[in-house]
Amino acid sequence: MGVVSALLTGAVLVLTGCEPADGDRASGGEAEASTTSVSPSPSATATATANGVERLRPAQILARARAATLAARSLRVHGRMRDGGQKLGLDLRYDGRTRAAGEMTFNGQRMSIIRLGRDIYFKGDEALYMEVGGKAEGKAMAQLLGDKYAKVTTKEKELAELAGFFDRKEFLAEMLKDTGPLIKAGGTSRIDGRAALVLRGVGVRIYVATEGEPYLLRLDGGADGRVDLSAFDEPVTVKAPPKDQVVDISKLE
């Protein structure tokens, strides 16, 4: 089952047959999700110094790139992929390891998600819930939540896959686990203004910055999708939606 399917199917299972506590039924309103800067990362400037990773072996290059990417205080991940035969898009901002906010699309339907440690908030619309949970369950979920966020926690076993998706370390491990033996492709590229070398693996090209920190800049799986990483160390604030715009599933009976 795909990541978003796992999230929403698990949520539907939790919600089906439940009724909200007094005052928790959904109503309209926009939720506050996150704020981000738009200033360029200093390491992306033309004065960045060569980091010398091109002299290393492919496995060493990838290890350096993974470490540098995980060491960044914040970053953006955006792109598209096929997940369990379904089309998945994502645009996420990470603040540390387990704080993230952004949007995912599932077969064209959009969902907003925020993770703060063990807490996960998500919000979609009736079309999204019906796409995943079926007509009856989707309608019931939309009626219950309205325009509010549902709040769940990583303790829900049905949501373990999604929780990992918003854990930067686990996400990178998942994206890089099936690369197979790597070779250095000839030449260099530029990704979002950064000089990069290319590592070629099984069905994937991995772009690593050769100037400044050796960040992972792009994972390109061709028809299976492409993910870009950017906005390293740019200020980002991830915060929970206002309490009056949240339905806490743990309080439903």
C-alpha positions as CSV (number, residue, x, y, z in Angstrom):
1,M,0.0,0.0,0.0
2,G,1.3,3.5,-0.8
3,V,2.2,6.1,1.7
4,V,-0.8,8.3,1.3
5,S,-3.1,5.3,1.0
6,A,-1.7,4.0,4.3
7,L,-2.3,7.4,6.0
8,L,-5.8,7.9,4.9
9,T,-7.0,4.3,5.1
10,G,-5.7,4.2,8.6
11,A,-7.5,7.4,9.4
12,V,-10.7,6.2,7.9
13,L,-10.5,3.0,10.0
14,V,-10.0,5.2,13.1
15,L,-12.8,7.6,12.2
16,T,-15.4,5.2,10.9
17,G,-18.2,4.8,13.5
18,C,-16.7,7.5,15.7
19,E,-18.5,10.6,16.9
20,P,-16.7,13.8,18.0
21,A,-16.8,15.0,21.5
22,D,-19.0,18.0,22.2
23,G,-17.6,21.0,20.4
24,D,-15.3,19.0,18.2
25,R,-17.4,18.7,15.1
26,A,-15.7,20.4,12.1
27,S,-16.5,23.8,10.9
28,G,-15.0,26.2,8.4
29,G,-11.7,28.1,8.8
30,E,-8.2,28.2,7.5
31,A,-5.4,26.6,9.4
32,E,-2.0,28.1,10.1
33,A,0.6,25.6,8.9
34,S,4.1,27.1,8.3
35,T,6.1,30.1,7.3
36,T,9.3,30.0,5.3
37,S,11.9,32.3,4.0
38,V,12.5,32.9,0.3
39,S,16.1,34.1,0.5
40,P,18.7,32.1,-1.4
41,S,20.9,29.7,0.5
42,P,24.5,31.1,0.9
43,S,26.0,27.8,-0.4
44,A,24.2,28.4,-3.7
45,T,26.1,31.6,-4.6
46,A,28.7,31.9,-7.3
47,T,31.5,32.3,-4.7
48,A,31.0,28.8,-3.3
49,T,34.2,26.8,-2.9
50,A,34.8,23.4,-4.5
51,N,34.4,20.6,-2.0
52,G,36.5,17.9,-3.7
53,V,34.0,15.1,-3.6
54,E,34.7,14.3,-7.2
55,R,38.0,12.8,-6.1
56,L,36.2,10.2,-3.9
57,R,34.8,6.8,-4.8
58,P,31.0,6.7,-5.5
59,A,30.1,5.1,-2.2
60,Q,32.2,7.7,-0.3
61,I,30.5,10.5,-2.3
62,L,27.1,9.2,-1.4
63,A,28.0,8.8,2.3
64,R,29.3,12.4,2.4
65,A,26.2,13.7,0.6
66,R,23.9,11.9,3.0
67,A,25.7,13.2,6.1
68,A,25.7,16.8,4.8
69,T,22.1,16.7,3.9
70,L,21.1,15.3,7.3
71,A,23.3,17.9,9.0
72,A,21.4,20.8,7.4
73,R,19.1,22.5,9.9
74,S,16.3,22.7,7.3
75,L,15.6,21.9,3.7
76,R,12.9,21.6,1.1
77,V,12.0,18.4,-0.7
78,H,9.7,18.7,-3.7
79,G,8.9,16.5,-6.7
80,R,6.8,13.6,-8.0
81,M,6.9,9.8,-7.8
82,R,4.9,6.7,-8.3
83,D,3.9,5.1,-5.1
84,G,2.3,1.7,-5.2
85,G,1.2,2.3,-8.8
86,Q,-0.3,5.7,-7.8
87,K,0.8,9.2,-8.6
88,L,2.2,11.1,-5.6
89,G,3.5,14.7,-5.5
90,L,5.1,16.4,-2.6
91,D,6.4,19.7,-1.5
92,L,7.7,19.6,2.1
93,R,9.8,21.8,4.4
94,Y,11.8,20.1,7.1
95,D,12.8,21.9,10.2
96,G,15.1,19.4,12.0
97,R,14.5,15.7,11.8
98,T,10.8,15.2,12.7
99,R,9.3,18.7,12.2
100,A,7.9,19.1,8.7
101,A,5.0,20.8,6.9
102,G,3.8,20.9,3.3
103,E,1.5,19.4,0.8
104,M,1.1,16.1,-0.9
105,T,-1.0,15.2,-3.9
106,F,-2.5,11.8,-4.4
107,N,-3.8,11.0,-7.9
108,G,-4.3,14.8,-8.3
109,Q,-6.1,15.3,-5.0
110,R,-4.3,17.6,-2.5
111,M,-3.6,17.2,1.2
112,S,-1.9,19.5,3.7
113,I,0.2,17.7,6.3
114,I,2.2,18.9,9.4
115,R,4.3,16.8,11.6
116,L,5.6,18.0,15.0
117,G,7.4,15.2,16.7
118,R,4.9,12.5,17.5
119,D,1.9,14.5,16.4
120,I,0.6,14.5,12.8
121,Y,-2.0,16.9,11.4
122,F,-3.6,16.4,8.0
123,K,-6.4,18.0,6.0
124,G,-7.9,17.2,2.6
125,D,-11.3,17.5,1.1
126,E,-14.2,15.1,0.3
127,A,-12.7,14.2,-3.1
128,L,-9.4,13.1,-1.5
129,Y,-11.1,11.1,1.2
130,M,-13.4,9.4,-1.3
131,E,-10.4,8.6,-3.6
132,V,-8.7,6.7,-0.8
133,G,-11.5,5.5,1.5
134,G,-14.3,4.9,-0.9
135,K,-17.5,6.8,-1.4
136,A,-19.3,6.1,1.9
137,E,-16.3,6.3,4.2
138,G,-14.9,9.3,2.4
139,K,-18.2,11.2,2.7
140,A,-18.4,10.4,6.4
141,M,-14.8,11.5,7.0
142,A,-15.4,14.8,5.1
143,Q,-18.6,15.5,7.1
144,L,-16.7,14.8,10.4
145,L,-13.7,16.9,9.6
146,G,-15.1,19.6,7.3
147,D,-12.2,22.1,6.7
148,K,-10.4,21.2,9.9
149,Y,-7.2,19.2,10.4
150,A,-7.3,15.7,11.8
151,K,-4.8,15.1,14.6
152,V,-3.2,11.7,15.0
153,T,0.0,10.4,16.5
154,T,2.8,8.2,15.5
155,K,1.4,5.6,18.0
156,E,-1.2,4.7,15.4
157,K,0.3,1.7,13.7
158,E,-1.6,2.3,10.5
159,L,0.3,5.6,10.2
160,A,3.8,4.3,10.7
161,E,4.7,4.6,7.0
162,L,3.6,8.2,6.8
163,A,5.4,9.1,10.1
164,G,8.6,7.8,8.5
165,F,7.9,9.9,5.4
166,F,8.1,13.0,7.6
167,D,11.2,11.9,9.4
168,R,14.1,13.3,7.3
169,K,16.5,10.5,8.2
170,E,14.0,7.7,7.4
171,F,12.9,9.4,4.2
172,L,16.4,9.6,2.8
173,A,17.1,6.0,3.8
174,E,14.0,4.9,1.9
175,M,14.8,7.0,-1.1
176,L,18.4,5.7,-1.3
177,K,17.9,2.0,-0.3
178,D,17.7,0.5,-3.8
179,T,20.3,2.4,-5.7
180,G,22.5,-0.7,-6.3
181,P,26.2,-0.3,-7.3
182,L,27.0,3.3,-8.1
183,I,29.3,4.7,-10.8
184,K,30.3,8.3,-11.5
185,A,28.8,9.6,-14.7
186,G,31.0,11.8,-16.9
187,G,30.7,15.5,-16.9
188,T,28.9,17.9,-14.5
189,S,25.5,19.4,-14.2
190,R,23.9,22.4,-12.6
191,I,20.9,22.0,-10.3
192,D,19.2,25.2,-9.3
193,G,22.4,27.1,-9.9
194,R,24.7,24.6,-8.0
195,A,27.4,22.7,-9.7
196,A,26.9,18.9,-9.3
197,L,28.3,15.6,-10.3
198,V,26.1,12.6,-11.1
199,L,26.2,9.1,-9.6
200,R,24.4,6.5,-11.7
201,G,22.7,3.6,-10.0
202,V,20.0,1.0,-10.8
203,G,17.3,3.1,-12.3
204,V,18.3,6.3,-10.6
205,R,20.7,9.3,-11.1
206,I,21.9,11.0,-7.9
207,Y,23.1,14.6,-8.1
208,V,25.6,15.7,-5.5
209,A,26.8,19.3,-5.0
210,T,30.5,19.8,-5.8
211,E,30.6,23.3,-4.3
212,G,30.0,24.3,-0.7
213,E,28.5,21.5,1.3
214,P,28.1,18.2,-0.7
215,Y,24.3,18.2,-0.4
216,L,22.1,15.8,-2.3
217,L,20.4,17.9,-4.9
218,R,18.3,15.6,-7.0
219,L,17.2,12.0,-7.1
220,D,16.0,11.2,-10.6
221,G,14.3,7.9,-11.3
222,G,13.1,8.7,-14.8
223,A,9.5,7.5,-15.3
224,D,9.3,6.6,-11.6
225,G,9.7,10.2,-10.6
226,R,12.1,12.9,-9.5
227,V,12.8,14.6,-6.2
228,D,14.7,17.8,-5.7
229,L,16.3,19.0,-2.5
230,S,16.9,22.7,-1.9
231,A,16.6,25.6,0.6
232,F,19.3,24.1,2.8
233,D,19.6,26.0,6.2
234,E,17.0,28.6,5.1
235,P,14.8,29.7,8.0
236,V,11.6,27.8,8.3
237,T,9.0,27.6,11.1
238,V,6.8,24.6,11.5
239,K,3.9,25.0,13.9
240,A,0.6,23.3,14.8
241,P,-2.7,24.7,13.4
242,P,-4.8,26.7,15.9
243,K,-6.6,24.3,18.3
244,D,-10.1,25.4,17.1
245,Q,-9.2,24.2,13.6
246,V,-8.2,20.7,14.7
247,V,-10.2,17.5,15.4
248,D,-8.2,15.3,17.8
249,I,-9.0,11.7,16.8
250,S,-7.8,10.4,20.2
251,K,-10.8,12.2,21.8
252,L,-13.4,10.6,19.5
253,E,-15.5,7.8,21.0
